[in-house]
Amino acid sequence: MVGIRHINLNMLNSVEFIDAEEHMLFAITDGEANMDIGYGAQEIGRGSLAIVKPNQAVHIDPYKNSISFYVITFKVIQIPNSNTSNHKRKSSIFPDTGPWNCVPFSKCIDLLEDIERHSHEKDELLQFYNHVRFEELLSFVLQQSVSFASAPDLRSAVKGSIAYLKDNFAEQVTVAKLAEEVNMFPWQYSQIFKELTGQIPLSFVNNLRIDQAKHLLLKTEDRIHEIAHHVGFNNEFYFNRRFSKAVGVAPGQYRKQNRSTIRIVSLFMEDLLVTLGITPVVQWFHPAWGQQDYLGLMHVPTFNVLQESYESLSKYEPDLIIARGSDYEYQPSKYEQCKQFANTDIITQDDADWRLTLRTLAERLGRIDQAEKAIQQYEDKLSSARNLLIHSRKNQTYAFIRFKVDCIVIDQQYTKPFLSEDLGITLHPMAQKLTLEESRAGVSWEWLKSLDADYIFFVFDKWHEEEIGAERLQINHPYWKEIPAVRNCCAFEVDFMTWMNHGHLASSKKLDDVLKMLI
C-alpha cells in the first residue's frame, strides 16, 4: 500500500486521476456521482467499489449532491513461479468490470477507517499491522467483485447478502442495517429475502446460529454460555429459549441426548433407531407377536408391553425415552410415569409416514445426515422396483389378508402405504370399497371366494390363537383353494412383524419380498 486519502467533492467540482503508476482502489462512502474508468459513465453511490489499474484515467463527477470516497493507491508485485508461463505471470487478479456494489459495506468502512487512522504510524510493527489490514480489505474486496460485479438487480443483491450471512452469522445485524447495505428499504429487503429463503432475515440468521450451536455442542466441551456467545447470542437465556423452541429440547439436554453412548428407549420405533445407527437399551416385546426379529437385536433385552410396568424401564437407566404418538394417545399415563425418571419425548407424526418420523427423530438426535442417506437409498431401490413392476405387472391388483383365529381381516392400515403409494400396485376394487372399520371387522369366506385380485399377500396373526398354529387352520377352508390368486400360485405368505410395521428397514425388506415373489 502506497497511501490512502479521503476525498469530499460537491456538485460544483469533479476530479480526474490520470497517469497513475499504481493501482487504485475507490470506495464510495456517501453521495452519488458518475464515474468513468474507460467503460463510459456509470452511476456510483454509497457502497460502490472500483479497482483501477495503472495508467488508466478515472473521472468522477457529482451530479446530485456532494460525494465522499476513499482512494487507496497500492503496488502489485507478482512473485515469479517456475511452473507458470510468462503469459500467465502477466495476468491480473483484479477485475475489469467497472464499479460494483459491496455487501455488507460496513465491514469495508471499518477497515478503511482503521487503515486511514493508522496510515501515519512511524513504528515498523504498527506499519506492518496496517498493511495486514489493507490485505484483509483487499481480500474482502476481491471476494465482493466475484459475487457482485454481475448483480444489477435487487434479487441478486439480496442473494449476495444471504451468502454473506451464511459465513458471518455471528455478527450483530438488524434488518435496517442489512437493507442499508444493499440500498433498499427494510420492508423491500425483507420481502425479497423471504421470497428467496422462505424466512424473514433475523429468523434465517438465528437458524444458522442454532445449527452451528448444535455442531459445537456435540464436537466441543465448551460451556453453554461460551457457545451462545461464539455463534452470535449475547444473552445465554435468550439463546436457551431460541434453541429450545427450534430443536425441542434445551442445549444441555440436546448435548446429553446426542452423545455417542446415549441410552435410548423407543418402543416399537427400534426400526428407526437402528436406521440411525443407534442400538436401543431395551426393545419392544409382545407376548403373542414376539419381537421384531427382522432387526437382528437378539442381544438386546426385551420389555413386555402388556405385562411390565413402564416404571420398570428405569432399571435400564435411559438418557431418553421416545414414544410414538399413537402409543402416547393410547396410554398417556404410562409415559407420564416415565417423565419421573428420564427425559421423555413424544413423536407426534403419523406412524405410517416413516420418512417424516425418521427425519423428526434424526433432528432431535442430531443424525440428519444418516436419515437423509437412508431415505435416499430406499428411494433409489424403490425406483428400480417400480420400473420392474411397471413393465411386468402393469394394471394388476392386490389384496392383503390378515388371518386371525376367529376372523379374516383385509388389511389397509399397515400395507396400503407401501403397496399402493410406494410401489404403485392397485388395491383390488372390492377391498377399496371396504371402510377401515369394515376391513377390521373381517370379511366372510363367501366374500373372499369372489375376490379375483391378481396377487394376495397374507400373514397369520397370533394374538388370539388358542393353541400354536391355530391361525393357520383358516386356510384349510375349502374356499381358499378356489380363490383365483391361490389357484394361480400368486398368494404369498410374508412375515407378520415385518409387514405389520412402518419403518425404513421394514419397508426395504418388503421391497425384497415383492421383487422375489413377483419378478
ChimeraX attribute file (.defattr): number of C-alpha atoms within 10 A of each C-alpha:
attribute: neighborCount
match mode: 1-to-1
recipient: residues
	/A:1	17
	/A:2	12
	/A:3	13
	/A:4	19
	/A:5	14
	/A:6	16
	/A:7	13
	/A:8	14
	/A:9	18
	/A:10	16
	/A:11	14
	/A:12	10
	/A:13	13
	/A:14	15
	/A:15	12
	/A:16	12
	/A:17	14
	/A:18	11
	/A:19	10
	/A:20	15
	/A:21	13
	/A:22	18
	/A:23	19
	/A:24	25
	/A:25	18
	/A:26	19
	/A:27	29
	/A:28	25
	/A:29	23
	/A:30	17
	/A:31	20
	/A:32	22
	/A:33	26
	/A:34	17
	/A:35	23
	/A:36	19
	/A:37	22
	/A:38	13
	/A:39	11
	/A:40	10
	/A:41	15
	/A:42	13
	/A:43	16
	/A:44	25
	/A:45	23
	/A:46	22
	/A:47	25
	/A:48	21
	/A:49	26
	/A:50	26
	/A:51	25
	/A:52	24
	/A:53	22
	/A:54	17
	/A:55	13
	/A:56	16
	/A:57	15
	/A:58	17
	/A:59	16
	/A:60	22
	/A:61	23
	/A:62	23
	/A:63	17
	/A:64	12
	/A:65	13
	/A:66	17
	/A:67	25
	/A:68	19
	/A:69	21
	/A:70	21
	/A:71	19
	/A:72	22
	/A:73	21
	/A:74	18
	/A:75	13
	/A:76	11
	/A:77	6
	/A:78	10
	/A:79	7
	/A:80	11
	/A:81	10
	/A:82	7
	/A:83	6
	/A:84	9
	/A:85	10
	/A:86	11
	/A:87	7
	/A:88	9
	/A:89	12
	/A:90	10
	/A:91	9
	/A:92	11
	/A:93	7
	/A:94	14
	/A:95	15
	/A:96	16
	/A:97	15
	/A:98	20
	/A:99	26
	/A:100	25
	/A:101	28
	/A:102	29
	/A:103	28
	/A:104	20
	/A:105	23
	/A:106	16
	/A:107	12
	/A:108	20
	/A:109	17
	/A:110	11
	/A:111	18
	/A:112	22
	/A:113	13
	/A:114	13
	/A:115	22
	/A:116	17
	/A:117	12
	/A:118	15
	/A:119	18
	/A:120	12
	/A:121	13
	/A:122	9
	/A:123	9
	/A:124	9
	/A:125	10
	/A:126	14
	/A:127	16
	/A:128	12
	/A:129	15
	/A:130	22
	/A:131	17
	/A:132	14
	/A:133	17
	/A:134	20
	/A:135	13
	/A:136	13
	/A:137	19
	/A:138	16
	/A:139	11
	/A:140	15
	/A:141	24
	/A:142	15
	/A:143	13
	/A:144	20
	/A:145	23
	/A:146	13
	/A:147	21
	/A:148	20
	/A:149	19
	/A:150	13
	/A:151	17
	/A:152	11
	/A:153	8
	/A:154	15
	/A:155	15
	/A:156	15
	/A:157	25
	/A:158	23
	/A:159	18
	/A:160	19
	/A:161	22
	/A:162	21
	/A:163	13
	/A:164	15
	/A:165	20
	/A:166	13
	/A:167	10
	/A:168	16
	/A:169	20
	/A:170	20
	/A:171	13
	/A:172	11
	/A:173	15
	/A:174	12
	/A:175	16
	/A:176	14
	/A:177	16
	/A:178	24
	/A:179	21
	/A:180	19
	/A:181	20
	/A:182	21
	/A:183	17
	/A:184	17
	/A:185	14
	/A:186	15
	/A:187	12
	/A:188	11
	/A:189	25
	/A:190	21
	/A:191	15
	/A:192	19
	/A:193	20
	/A:194	13
	/A:195	12
	/A:196	14
	/A:197	12
	/A:198	12
	/A:199	15
	/A:200	17
	/A:201	22
	/A:202	14
	/A:203	12
	/A:204	19
	/A:205	21
	/A:206	20
	/A:207	17
	/A:208	19
	/A:209	25
	/A:210	24
	/A:211	14
	/A:212	17
	/A:213	22
	/A:214	18
	/A:215	14
	/A:216	19
	/A:217	20
	/A:218	17
	/A:219	11
	/A:220	10
	/A:221	11
	/A:222	12
	/A:223	11
	/A:224	18
	/A:225	15
	/A:226	13
	/A:227	23
	/A:228	26
	/A:229	15
	/A:230	16
	/A:231	21
	/A:232	21
	/A:233	22
	/A:234	15
	/A:235	11
	/A:236	15
	/A:237	12
	/A:238	12
	/A:239	25
	/A:240	20
	/A:241	13
	/A:242	20
	/A:243	23
	/A:244	16
	/A:245	11
	/A:246	14
	/A:247	18
	/A:248	14
	/A:249	18
	/A:250	17
	/A:251	23
	/A:252	12
	/A:253	14
	/A:254	20
	/A:255	22
	/A:256	18
	/A:257	22
	/A:258	19
	/A:259	15
	/A:260	10
	/A:261	11
	/A:262	18
	/A:263	20
	/A:264	25
	/A:265	25
	/A:266	22
	/A:267	20
	/A:268	20
	/A:269	23
	/A:270	23
	/A:271	24
	/A:272	24
	/A:273	21
	/A:274	16
	/A:275	20
	/A:276	24
	/A:277	12
	/A:278	18
	/A:279	19
	/A:280	23
	/A:281	18
	/A:282	21
	/A:283	24
	/A:284	20
	/A:285	18
	/A:286	15
	/A:287	13
	/A:288	12
	/A:289	12
	/A:290	14
	/A:291	20
	/A:292	21
	/A:293	11
	/A:294	14
	/A:295	14
	/A:296	10
	/A:297	17
	/A:298	12
	/A:299	9
	/A:300	13
	/A:301	13
	/A:302	17
	/A:303	20
	/A:304	15
	/A:305	15
	/A:306	11
	/A:307	9
	/A:308	10
	/A:309	12
	/A:310	17
	/A:311	15
	/A:312	11
	/A:313	18
	/A:314	13
	/A:315	8
	/A:316	13
	/A:317	14
	/A:318	21
	/A:319	20
	/A:320	22
	/A:321	21
	/A:322	19
	/A:323	21
	/A:324	20
	/A:325	16
	/A:326	15
	/A:327	17
	/A:328	17
	/A:329	13
	/A:330	10
	/A:331	10
	/A:332	13
	/A:333	11
	/A:334	14
	/A:335	20
	/A:336	14
	/A:337	14
	/A:338	21
	/A:339	14
	/A:340	11
	/A:341	17
	/A:342	16
	/A:343	16
	/A:344	20
	/A:345	20
	/A:346	17
	/A:347	17
	/A:348	15
	/A:349	16
	/A:350	12
	/A:351	19
	/A:352	17
	/A:353	12
	/A:354	20
	/A:355	19
	/A:356	15
	/A:357	21
	/A:358	28
	/A:359	20
	/A:360	19
	/A:361	22
	/A:362	20
	/A:363	15
	/A:364	17
	/A:365	20
	/A:366	21
	/A:367	18
	/A:368	17
	/A:369	13
	/A:370	16
	/A:371	24
	/A:372	16
	/A:373	13
	/A:374	17
	/A:375	19
	/A:376	12
	/A:377	14
	/A:378	16
	/A:379	14
	/A:380	10
	/A:381	14
	/A:382	18
	/A:383	13
	/A:384	10
	/A:385	18
	/A:386	18
	/A:387	12
	/A:388	15
	/A:389	19
	/A:390	14
	/A:391	8
	/A:392	12
	/A:393	15
	/A:394	12
	/A:395	11
	/A:396	15
	/A:397	18
	/A:398	23
	/A:399	28
	/A:400	25
	/A:401	23
	/A:402	22
	/A:403	22
	/A:404	21
	/A:405	20
	/A:406	12
	/A:407	15
	/A:408	22
	/A:409	20
	/A:410	23
	/A:411	22
	/A:412	23
	/A:413	14
	/A:414	15
	/A:415	22
	/A:416	19
	/A:417	15
	/A:418	19
	/A:419	21
	/A:420	15
	/A:421	11
	/A:422	16
	/A:423	19
	/A:424	17
	/A:425	22
	/A:426	19
	/A:427	19
	/A:428	19
	/A:429	14
	/A:430	14
	/A:431	19
	/A:432	14
	/A:433	10
	/A:434	15
	/A:435	11
	/A:436	14
	/A:437	8
	/A:438	13
	/A:439	20
	/A:440	17
	/A:441	12
	/A:442	19
	/A:443	16
	/A:444	10
	/A:445	16
	/A:446	9
	/A:447	9
	/A:448	17
	/A:449	15
	/A:450	13
	/A:451	20
	/A:452	18
	/A:453	23
	/A:454	19
	/A:455	24
	/A:456	22
	/A:457	20
	/A:458	21
	/A:459	21
	/A:460	22
	/A:461	22
	/A:462	21
	/A:463	14
	/A:464	12
	/A:465	16
	/A:466	10
	/A:467	9
	/A:468	8
	/A:469	13
	/A:470	16
	/A:471	23
	/A:472	16
	/A:473	12
	/A:474	18
	/A:475	11
	/A:476	9
	/A:477	10
	/A:478	11
	/A:479	13
	/A:480	16
	/A:481	15
	/A:482	15
	/A:483	18
	/A:484	19
	/A:485	21
	/A:486	17
	/A:487	11
	/A:488	12
	/A:489	11
	/A:490	17
	/A:491	22
	/A:492	17
	/A:493	15
	/A:494	15
	/A:495	15
	/A:496	16
	/A:497	17
	/A:498	19
	/A:499	20
	/A:500	15
	/A:501	21
	/A:502	24
	/A:503	24
	/A:504	23
	/A:505	20
	/A:506	20
	/A:507	21
	/A:508	16
	/A:509	16
	/A:510	19
	/A:511	21
	/A:512	14
	/A:513	16
	/A:514	17
	/A:515	14
	/A:516	9
	/A:517	14
	/A:518	13
	/A:519	10
